[in-house]
Amino acid sequence: MIRMSTRISAAALALSIGTLLVPAGANAAIPASSPSDGVELDVVIPAAKPVSVSNAQFRWGLNQEATSGAHFGGCNFLSAGAAGDAGSSRSWTSADSLYSASSGAVRIEKPNAAGKWGKDSWATKCQDAKGRAVGTSATEQGTGAQAVIDSGTGTIDAANGRAEISWKGSFTVAMYGGMTYWSITDPVLKVKNGTGTLTAALSGYASDRMDTSVWKEITPRSVTLANLPNLALGEKGIIASPAYLKVKTEGVDPAQSRTEPSWGAFPQEFIDFHANTGQAAYWYSSGSLRDGAKIASPLAISYSADAPILTKPPKTEPVVPPIEKEPDTNTSTRHPNGEVVPDPPVAGSIISGTAVPHSLAPDGTVITGDALPGIVRTAGTTTAQAAQWLGESLIPQAVQLAKSHRDALLWSLSGLLALASVSWVGFRRGWLQLPWKK
């Protein structure tokens, strides 16, 4: 209850009482009073009672990187339900039955050409609202897809700034066409004193970084997905931006970059979970030109799915890439995507985990850096192995660089030069003769 004190004049009080007690038509004398006269009254106003909800809606896309293009496998995307076992680290196919646009109370929606929410599909999961295939440029904004879960139950106590809502259902975050993926199950939102926390059970699969034949299931565990400061319980729901900017994370490789305005991280629990999936660098600022796309997207909670607070997709904020900086020494190479990696070591040597992820050195040596240091890779590492292995690092860009026309041209020129050298020596020593000479 809310108790309020007020002062009312004796005349006004008498008039109010007289109106209630004097019969209609009778004349009532109203006593005169000075402006200073008055009576102190306590007025009690009942506070809004907690409200139970039974069909609350959850809507979240995590960040722009989660639905942007990938250097292998087409794109990163969301899928309804907890995806089953792919058997190995590989891109999904339509025949796998791993992807789903809806599962129970969960569905995947994204903006369509009409500027409204539309159901996603296997065929369009890598396309934006205009049908354009999303890419990997520094300013790519992704498809805008979001996971939507209805039928949430709980209580909203707006007067005391408290709330708790839980949902039943799962959705999967797949990177590099599904070569690495994990699932969110049964999210729970708790709000106390204007601060919210979103938790869920996380699960998934990871391969062994030292053995491409290993494929391991990650034991499900409860993890904090988002911290929501300064959260207001609105009349119809909540729209809140998870804490990310200026949030520090530790124990990651590459180390967190804290120099650009967009630097930050998802909660430490969340980052620690991704030490197994190999996706850690997608959820904190690692110094990549895509760091701006890693910022956590706003979370929308509607108290009723029948009256959603986001009837149409919000305008997407453009990705602002960080300013490129020159390397500190001359012993590094800048690749076309703007990432800087050290020059390749001798084949078969230990490659430091401080290298920027997704890189292929000019001699074909695979360089990874998302996970712990100490990866052994030789110059003979094949494209097939690079495509198959993910483990705790994501390196499919190696496949694309290996297919570079520039590399093919260099190899062709090298072959021609070698052949010309052999021919010159052969003619000089008489080993070869021109066909018209006898």
C-alpha positions in Angstrom: 0.0 0.0 0.0 1.0 3.6 -0.6 0.3 6.1 2.3 0.0 9.8 1.4 -0.5 12.8 3.8 -2.4 15.9 2.7 -4.1 19.0 4.3 -7.7 19.9 3.5 -9.5 23.0 4.7 -12.2 22.8 7.3 -14.7 24.4 4.9 -13.9 21.9 2.1 -14.1 19.1 4.6 -17.5 20.3 6.0 -18.8 20.7 2.4 -17.8 17.1 1.6 -19.4 15.8 4.8 -22.5 18.0 4.3 -22.9 16.7 0.8 -23.1 13.2 2.1 -25.3 13.8 5.1 -27.7 16.7 4.2 -30.8 15.6 2.2 -31.1 16.8 -1.3 -32.9 20.2 -1.5 -32.0 21.3 2.1 -29.8 24.3 2.7 -26.6 23.6 4.5 -24.6 26.3 6.2 -20.9 26.1 5.4 -18.7 27.5 8.2 -16.3 30.2 7.3 -12.7 29.4 7.8 -9.3 31.1 7.3 -6.9 29.9 4.7 -4.7 28.5 7.4 -7.4 26.3 8.8 -7.1 22.7 7.8 -7.2 19.1 8.8 -4.3 16.7 8.3 -5.5 13.5 6.6 -3.8 10.2 5.7 -4.8 8.8 2.4 -4.0 5.1 1.7 -3.8 4.0 -1.9 -3.6 0.3 -2.6 -0.4 -0.6 -4.5 -0.6 -2.6 -7.8 -0.7 -6.3 -6.9 1.7 -8.8 -8.5 0.4 -10.1 -11.8 0.7 -13.7 -13.0 1.5 -14.3 -16.6 0.9 -17.5 -18.5 1.8 -16.7 -22.1 4.8 -14.4 -21.9 7.0 -14.1 -25.0 10.8 -14.3 -25.2 12.6 -12.7 -28.2 16.4 -12.5 -28.7 19.0 -12.7 -31.4 22.0 -12.6 -29.1 24.2 -10.4 -31.4 24.6 -9.6 -35.1 27.5 -12.0 -35.5 25.2 -14.9 -34.6 23.4 -14.4 -38.0 26.1 -13.0 -40.2 28.1 -14.7 -43.0 30.9 -17.1 -42.3 34.2 -17.9 -44.1 33.0 -21.5 -44.5 29.6 -23.1 -44.5 27.6 -20.1 -45.7 26.7 -18.4 -42.5 26.0 -18.4 -38.8 22.3 -19.0 -38.0 19.7 -19.9 -35.4 17.7 -23.1 -35.3 14.6 -24.0 -33.2 15.1 -26.9 -30.8 18.2 -28.5 -29.4 20.0 -29.8 -32.5 20.9 -33.5 -32.4 24.3 -35.1 -32.8 26.0 -34.4 -36.2 28.5 -37.1 -35.5 31.5 -34.8 -36.4 32.5 -31.2 -36.9 30.9 -30.5 -40.3 28.5 -28.3 -42.1 24.8 -29.3 -41.9 22.8 -30.4 -45.0 19.1 -30.2 -45.5 19.0 -34.0 -45.3 20.4 -34.1 -41.8 17.2 -33.0 -40.1 19.3 -30.9 -37.7 17.8 -27.6 -38.7 14.3 -26.5 -37.7 12.4 -23.3 -38.1 10.0 -24.2 -35.3 9.9 -26.7 -32.4 7.1 -26.7 -29.8 6.8 -23.1 -28.4 10.0 -22.0 -30.2 10.3 -20.5 -33.6 12.9 -18.6 -35.6 11.8 -15.3 -37.1 13.5 -12.5 -39.0 12.6 -9.3 -40.9 11.0 -9.8 -44.3 10.7 -7.5 -47.3 7.5 -6.1 -46.0 9.2 -4.8 -42.8 7.5 -7.4 -40.6 8.5 -10.5 -38.7 8.5 -13.6 -40.9 9.3 -17.3 -40.2 12.8 -18.3 -41.2 13.7 -21.4 -43.3 16.6 -23.6 -44.3 16.6 -22.0 -47.8 16.6 -18.4 -46.5 18.6 -18.7 -43.2 21.6 -17.0 -44.8 19.7 -14.2 -46.4 18.6 -10.8 -45.1 15.2 -9.2 -45.6 16.1 -8.3 -49.2 17.2 -11.8 -50.1 20.9 -10.9 -50.1 23.3 -13.5 -48.9 24.9 -12.1 -45.7 28.7 -11.7 -45.8 31.7 -11.3 -43.6 32.6 -7.6 -44.2 33.4 -5.4 -41.3 30.0 -3.6 -41.6 27.8 -6.7 -42.2 24.6 -6.6 -40.0 23.4 -10.2 -40.4 20.0 -11.5 -41.2 18.4 -10.1 -38.1 17.0 -13.5 -37.1 15.7 -14.0 -33.5 14.6 -16.9 -31.4 11.0 -16.5 -30.2 9.6 -18.6 -27.3 5.9 -18.3 -26.2 4.0 -19.7 -23.2 6.3 -18.2 -20.6 4.9 -18.4 -17.0 5.7 -16.3 -13.9 4.9 -13.2 -11.9 5.4 -9.5 -12.4 5.5 -7.3 -9.3 6.1 -3.9 -10.8 5.5 -2.0 -7.6 8.4 -3.7 -5.9 10.6 -4.0 -9.0 10.5 -7.8 -9.0 9.7 -10.4 -11.7 10.4 -14.0 -12.6 9.4 -15.6 -15.9 10.5 -19.0 -17.2 10.1 -20.6 -20.6 10.1 -24.2 -21.8 11.9 -24.8 -25.1 15.3 -24.8 -26.8 17.1 -23.1 -29.7 20.5 -23.7 -31.3 23.2 -21.3 -32.3 25.2 -22.7 -35.2 28.4 -21.2 -36.5 30.1 -21.9 -39.8 27.1 -23.7 -41.3 26.9 -25.9 -38.3 30.5 -27.0 -37.9 30.3 -25.9 -34.3 27.0 -25.4 -32.4 25.4 -25.2 -29.0 21.9 -24.9 -27.6 20.0 -22.8 -25.1 17.3 -24.6 -23.1 14.6 -23.3 -20.7 15.6 -19.7 -20.2 14.7 -18.0 -17.0 14.5 -14.2 -16.4 14.8 -12.9 -12.8 14.4 -9.2 -11.9 15.1 -7.7 -8.5 15.5 -4.0 -7.7 15.7 -3.0 -11.3 18.4 -5.5 -12.2 17.7 -8.6 -14.3 19.6 -11.8 -15.0 18.9 -14.3 -17.8 20.0 -17.8 -17.3 19.5 -21.1 -19.2 20.9 -24.6 -19.5 23.6 -24.7 -22.2 24.7 -27.8 -24.1 26.3 -28.7 -27.4 29.2 -30.6 -29.0 32.9 -30.0 -29.3 35.7 -31.8 -31.1 39.2 -32.4 -29.8 41.6 -29.8 -31.1 44.5 -32.4 -31.3 42.5 -35.2 -32.9 40.0 -34.4 -35.7 38.3 -37.8 -35.3 37.1 -37.0 -31.8 33.6 -35.5 -31.3 32.5 -34.9 -27.7 29.1 -34.0 -26.2 29.3 -31.0 -23.7 27.6 -31.8 -20.4 24.6 -29.4 -20.0 25.0 -26.8 -17.3 23.2 -23.7 -16.1 24.9 -20.5 -17.3 24.2 -16.8 -17.1 23.5 -15.6 -20.6 22.9 -11.9 -19.9 23.0 -9.4 -17.1 20.4 -6.6 -17.5 21.1 -3.5 -15.5 18.7 -0.6 -15.1 15.8 -2.7 -16.2 12.3 -1.2 -16.1 9.2 -3.3 -15.8 6.9 -1.8 -18.4 3.2 -1.9 -18.8 3.3 -4.5 -21.6 6.8 -5.9 -21.2 10.5 -5.3 -21.2 13.0 -4.2 -23.7 16.5 -4.3 -22.2 20.1 -4.2 -23.6 22.3 -6.7 -21.9 25.5 -5.5 -20.3 28.4 -5.8 -22.8 30.2 -2.5 -23.4 33.2 -2.1 -21.1 32.6 -5.6 -19.5 35.9 -7.3 -18.9 36.6 -11.0 -19.5 39.6 -13.0 -18.4 41.3 -16.3 -19.3 40.7 -16.0 -23.1 43.1 -16.4 -26.1 43.4 -14.1 -27.9 43.3 -11.7 -25.0 40.4 -9.3 -24.9 41.0 -6.0 -26.8 40.0 -3.0 -24.7 41.1 -0.1 -27.0 38.1 0.5 -29.2 34.7 2.1 -28.2 32.9 -1.2 -28.9 35.0 -3.4 -26.6 33.3 -5.6 -24.1 32.1 -9.1 -23.4 29.2 -11.4 -22.5 29.2 -12.7 -18.9 32.3 -14.6 -17.8 30.3 -17.8 -17.2 29.2 -17.6 -20.8 32.7 -17.1 -22.1 34.0 -20.0 -20.0 31.4 -22.3 -21.5 32.6 -21.5 -25.0 36.1 -22.8 -24.2 34.6 -26.1 -25.2 32.7 -25.0 -28.3 35.6 -22.9 -29.8 33.2 -19.9 -30.2 34.6 -17.8 -27.3 36.0 -15.1 -29.6 32.5 -14.4 -31.0 31.3 -13.2 -27.7 34.0 -10.7 -26.6 36.1 -8.1 -28.3 39.2 -10.0 -29.6 40.6 -7.2 -31.8 38.8 -8.4 -35.0 37.3 -6.0 -37.5 34.0 -7.7 -36.6 34.1 -6.7 -32.9 31.3 -4.2 -33.4 29.0 -7.1 -34.4 29.6 -8.9 -31.1 27.8 -6.4 -29.0 24.8 -8.0 -27.3 21.5 -7.3 -29.0 18.4 -6.0 -27.0 16.2 -8.6 -25.3 12.4 -8.2 -25.7 10.0 -9.8 -23.2 6.3 -9.4 -23.7 3.9 -10.3 -20.8 1.5 -11.7 -23.4 2.4 -13.2 -26.7 -1.0 -11.9 -27.9 0.2 -8.4 -27.3 3.9 -8.4 -28.2 5.9 -5.2 -27.6 7.8 -5.6 -30.9 5.2 -5.9 -33.6 7.7 -5.2 -36.3 11.5 -5.5 -36.4 13.5 -2.6 -34.9 16.0 -0.7 -37.0 19.3 -2.4 -36.9 22.3 -0.4 -35.7 25.1 -0.4 -38.2 28.3 -2.2 -37.3 31.2 0.3 -36.7 34.5 -1.4 -37.3 37.5 -0.5 -35.2 40.2 1.6 -36.6 42.9 -0.5 -38.1 46.3 -0.2 -36.5 49.7 -1.0 -37.9 51.5 -4.0 -36.3 54.2 -3.2 -33.8 56.9 -5.0 -35.7 57.7 -5.9 -39.3 57.4 -9.6 -38.6 53.7 -9.9 -39.3 51.3 -10.3 -42.2 48.1 -8.5 -42.8 45.5 -10.7 -44.5 42.7 -9.4 -46.8 40.2 -9.4 -44.0 42.3 -6.9 -42.0 43.5 -9.3 -39.3 47.2 -9.4 -38.4 49.0 -12.6 -37.7 52.7 -13.4 -37.1 54.7 -14.6 -40.0 54.6 -18.4 -40.3 57.0 -20.5 -38.2 59.0 -23.4 -39.4 56.7 -26.3 -40.5 55.9 -28.6 -37.6 56.8 -26.1 -34.8 54.5 -25.0 -32.0 52.2 -22.1 -33.1 51.4 -19.7 -30.3 47.8 -19.3 -29.4 48.1 -15.5 -29.4 47.6 -15.5 -33.2 44.4 -14.0 -34.5 41.9 -16.7 -35.4 40.8 -17.9 -38.9 44.2 -17.4 -40.6 46.2 -19.2 -43.2 49.9 -18.3 -43.7 51.2 -17.9 -47.3 53.0 -21.2 -47.2 49.8 -23.1 -46.3 50.4 -23.4 -42.5 47.2 -23.2 -40.6 47.4 -20.7 -37.7 44.7 -20.7 -35.1 44.3 -18.7 -31.9 40.8 -18.8 -30.5 41.8 -21.4 -27.8 44.8 -22.4 -25.8 48.3 -22.2 -27.2 50.3 -25.1 -28.3 48.7 -26.2 -31.6 50.9 -28.3 -33.8 50.3 -27.7 -37.5 52.6 -28.4 -40.5 52.8 -26.8 -43.9 51.3 -30.0 -45.3 48.0 -29.5 -43.5 45.3 -30.1 -46.1 42.3 -28.1 -47.0 40.1 -31.1 -46.0 41.6 -31.2 -42.5 41.2 -27.5 -42.1 37.6 -27.7 -43.1 36.9 -30.7 -40.8 38.7 -29.5 -37.7 37.2 -26.9 -35.4 37.5 -28.0 -31.8 38.4 -25.0 -29.8 39.3 -22.8 -32.9 37.4 -21.7 -35.9 39.6 -21.8 -39.0 37.4 -22.2 -42.1 38.7 -19.0 -43.6 41.8 -21.1 -44.4 39.7 -22.9 -47.0 38.7 -19.7 -48.7 42.3 -18.4 -48.7 43.5 -21.7 -50.1 41.2 -21.2 -53.0 42.5 -17.7 -53.7 43.2 -16.9 -57.3 46.3 -15.1 -56.2 47.7 -18.3 -54.7 46.8 -20.3 -57.8 48.6 -17.7 -60.0 51.7 -17.7 -57.8 51.9 -21.5 -57.9 51.4 -21.5 -61.7 54.2 -18.9 -62.1 56.5 -20.8 -59.8 55.9 -24.0 -61.9 56.6 -22.1 -65.2 59.8 -20.6 -63.8 61.0 -24.0 -62.6 60.2 -25.6 -66.0 62.0 -22.8 -67.9 65.1 -23.3 -65.7 65.2 -27.0 -66.4 64.7 -26.4 -70.1 67.5 -23.8 -70.3 70.0 -26.1 -68.5 68.9 -29.0 -70.8 69.6 -27.0 -74.0 72.9 -25.7 -72.7 74.2 -29.2 -72.0 72.7 -30.8 -75.0 70.2 -33.0 -73.2 67.4 -31.4 -75.2 67.2 -30.4 -78.8 64.8 -28.3 -80.8 62.7 -30.5 -83.2 63.9 -28.7 -86.3 67.6 -29.2 -85.5 69.4 -32.4 -86.7 
